[in-house]
Amino acid sequence: MLTETNIADKNLRDEVRSWLSENWTQPKAAALTQHQPMWGASDELKSWLAEVVAARWAVPRWPSEWFGRDLSNAQAKIIEAEFAAVKAPGTGQDRTNLWANTLLAGGTEVLKSKLIGPLLKSEINMCLLYSEPNAGSDLAGIRTRADRQGDHYVVNGQKVWTSGAMTADYGMLIARTDWDVPKHLGISYFYCPMKQEGIDVRPLRQITNESHFNEVFITDAHIPVDNMLGNFNQGWKMLQTALAYERLIMGEGARGPRGGNKKAKDEEILIALAREAGVLDEPKLRQQIAQAIAYKKLNALNSARGKADIAQGESSSLMSLGKLAMSRILHEEARLRTEILGPASMLEGSDYPRAEDANFLTFNAYLTSIGGGTDQIQRNIIGERVLGLPKEPEVDKKIPFRDVRAS
Ligand SMILES: Cc1cc2nc3c(=O)[nH]c(=O)nc-3n(C[C@H](O)[C@H](O)[C@H](O)COP(=O)(O)OP(=O)(O)OC[C@H]3O[C@@H](n4cnc5c(N)ncnc54)[C@H](O)[C@@H]3O)c2cc1C
């Protein structure tokens, strides 16, 4: 028997399917796959995203006043499945667009009106201005300061490991706005304009020989008061929302090899590599490959469960579990590739793409185990919030930040 929900679901599926068949044309798909800059979106992608946003497919779970359709999670998944079936990007941003989700959760009406549209269309580039030379895992120890002067804040300090800062138009920034309260209570959260005189971005070189992240020196930079997210001095709460989105994204997947075979699934690559190297029949290796594949599938299911349970703007400790699991999986996959290749994994250069991929993935696995909070920090979160273990002692938690000793 057809229920009202079944009918609504069928209508929705028909609607999205017919929209895609009219709009997601072969030339568009081809242009999008040909032009994929490492940083920022290509013009082809931006113009496609503008169509997706205008048709209200980008953030179907969101309210209609903000480009959404007020749909349930189950209905939004119907749309995601139809987009995935034809390999069209752009929907599901109500889960995956860290910048837009954080802005929707805490932004002023002025800022939301100005930036949510461009964010969904990838028209502006963003970065995260959190970590400082002496505040990484202990982010509440930040010393970058923001002082109000009339209708704006004046910011001074230094950030580090800022991915994408070179091209960013805005940075999601945490800064200290009150030195006379304990460390978690005197932080505010901002959208900081990056293209201004007071911001000096200097690239750092990574172990992968790339330069994606930077040091950012901030001297008398200005941020309009409307660019504060959440309330004054309550930036820590806003940060938890943003970090939960980041962990969700990092727990879901990771970057593939730099120039390698991106079309095949990771599990297929492991099996193909072992076959090619003539070691697919080795029982121990077969077992390890099967285990890596099983962990990955299990983690995808676990992340899906975590996502289904959380409401917009909430965080879930399950995301820490997903991120930690993904980090371990990536290290294990890279180790397995190296083991399969044996001594050949020591070769490098374009003549040895298998070894290039294995080595790149070995180095790049650290991205997920450090960025967005290290594995050890995820373990702390899981221990305290999931397993109910006692909290780590924090000697400086309750004293005014002004009295906390700087390292
Ligand atoms: C690829 C990449 C991209 C990044 N991008 C950004 C970005 O865009 N913006 C940004 O702001 N930051 C970024 N970061 C920084 C990242 O968030 C920090 O490196 C991370 O939070 C760890 O901080 P830290 O480097 O200061 O290490 P520390 O906090 O000094 O930690 C050093 C070691 O001590 C361990 N440790 C620290 N405290 C504890 C504890 N309480 N319990 C157990 N172990 C502990 C850590 O796990 C780690 O092994 C990025 C990092 C990477 C690797």
PDBQT file of the ligand as one rigid body, heavy atoms in Angstrom, charges set to zero:
ROOT
HETATM    1  C1  LIG A 501      47.525  18.912   7.392  1.00  0.00    +0.000 C 
HETATM    2  C2  LIG A 501      47.167  19.803   8.530  1.00  0.00    +0.000 A 
HETATM    3  C3  LIG A 501      46.337  20.876   8.291  1.00  0.00    +0.000 A 
HETATM    4  C4  LIG A 501      46.026  21.751   9.344  1.00  0.00    +0.000 A 
HETATM    5  N1  LIG A 501      45.234  22.810   9.057  1.00  0.00    +0.000 NA
HETATM    6  C5  LIG A 501      44.955  23.691  10.039  1.00  0.00    +0.000 A 
HETATM    7  C6  LIG A 501      44.184  24.836   9.756  1.00  0.00    +0.000 A 
HETATM    8  O1  LIG A 501      43.744  25.045   8.615  1.00  0.00    +0.000 OA
HETATM    9  N2  LIG A 501      43.941  25.711  10.735  1.00  0.00    +0.000 N 
HETATM   10  C7  LIG A 501      44.392  25.517  12.008  1.00  0.00    +0.000 A 
HETATM   11  O2  LIG A 501      44.108  26.349  12.863  1.00  0.00    +0.000 OA
HETATM   12  N3  LIG A 501      45.154  24.448  12.328  1.00  0.00    +0.000 NA
HETATM   13  C8  LIG A 501      45.442  23.527  11.362  1.00  0.00    +0.000 A 
HETATM   14  N4  LIG A 501      46.210  22.434  11.649  1.00  0.00    +0.000 N 
HETATM   15  C9  LIG A 501      46.793  22.324  12.984  1.00  0.00    +0.000 C 
HETATM   16  C10 LIG A 501      46.256  21.201  13.827  1.00  0.00    +0.000 C 
HETATM   17  O3  LIG A 501      44.918  21.435  14.202  1.00  0.00    +0.000 OA
HETATM   18  C11 LIG A 501      47.192  21.063  15.018  1.00  0.00    +0.000 C 
HETATM   19  O4  LIG A 501      48.447  20.659  14.502  1.00  0.00    +0.000 OA
HETATM   20  C12 LIG A 501      46.693  20.047  16.000  1.00  0.00    +0.000 C 
HETATM   21  O5  LIG A 501      45.563  20.516  16.673  1.00  0.00    +0.000 OA
HETATM   22  C13 LIG A 501      47.785  19.688  17.045  1.00  0.00    +0.000 C 
HETATM   23  O6  LIG A 501      48.319  20.835  17.607  1.00  0.00    +0.000 OA
HETATM   24  P1  LIG A 501      49.899  21.059  17.673  1.00  0.00    +0.000 P 
HETATM   25  O7  LIG A 501      50.468  20.840  16.328  1.00  0.00    +0.000 OA
HETATM   26  O8  LIG A 501      50.133  22.372  18.338  1.00  0.00    +0.000 OA
HETATM   27  O9  LIG A 501      50.432  19.882  18.598  1.00  0.00    +0.000 OA
HETATM   28  P2  LIG A 501      50.456  19.838  20.174  1.00  0.00    +0.000 P 
HETATM   29  O10 LIG A 501      49.124  20.255  20.706  1.00  0.00    +0.000 OA
HETATM   30  O11 LIG A 501      51.638  20.588  20.674  1.00  0.00    +0.000 OA
HETATM   31  O12 LIG A 501      50.611  18.289  20.434  1.00  0.00    +0.000 OA
HETATM   32  C14 LIG A 501      51.873  17.618  20.339  1.00  0.00    +0.000 C 
HETATM   33  C15 LIG A 501      51.657  16.156  20.689  1.00  0.00    +0.000 C 
HETATM   34  O13 LIG A 501      51.192  16.030  22.060  1.00  0.00    +0.000 OA
HETATM   35  C16 LIG A 501      49.965  15.304  22.092  1.00  0.00    +0.000 C 
HETATM   36  N5  LIG A 501      49.068  15.869  23.108  1.00  0.00    +0.000 N 
HETATM   37  C17 LIG A 501      48.835  17.189  23.340  1.00  0.00    +0.000 A 
HETATM   38  N6  LIG A 501      47.937  17.341  24.335  1.00  0.00    +0.000 NA
HETATM   39  C18 LIG A 501      47.597  16.086  24.730  1.00  0.00    +0.000 A 
HETATM   40  C19 LIG A 501      46.709  15.592  25.722  1.00  0.00    +0.000 A 
HETATM   41  N7  LIG A 501      45.964  16.405  26.492  1.00  0.00    +0.000 N 
HETATM   42  N8  LIG A 501      46.593  14.242  25.843  1.00  0.00    +0.000 NA
HETATM   43  C20 LIG A 501      47.319  13.398  25.068  1.00  0.00    +0.000 A 
HETATM   44  N9  LIG A 501      48.196  13.823  24.125  1.00  0.00    +0.000 NA
HETATM   45  C21 LIG A 501      48.311  15.136  23.954  1.00  0.00    +0.000 A 
HETATM   46  C22 LIG A 501      49.362  15.473  20.709  1.00  0.00    +0.000 C 
HETATM   47  O14 LIG A 501      48.458  14.426  20.398  1.00  0.00    +0.000 OA
HETATM   48  C23 LIG A 501      50.599  15.473  19.810  1.00  0.00    +0.000 C 
HETATM   49  O15 LIG A 501      50.984  14.152  19.545  1.00  0.00    +0.000 OA
HETATM   50  C24 LIG A 501      46.537  21.532  10.646  1.00  0.00    +0.000 A 
HETATM   51  C25 LIG A 501      47.369  20.427  10.870  1.00  0.00    +0.000 A 
HETATM   52  C26 LIG A 501      47.672  19.566   9.830  1.00  0.00    +0.000 A 
HETATM   53  C27 LIG A 501      48.555  18.391  10.108  1.00  0.00    +0.000 C 
ENDROOT
TORSDOF 0
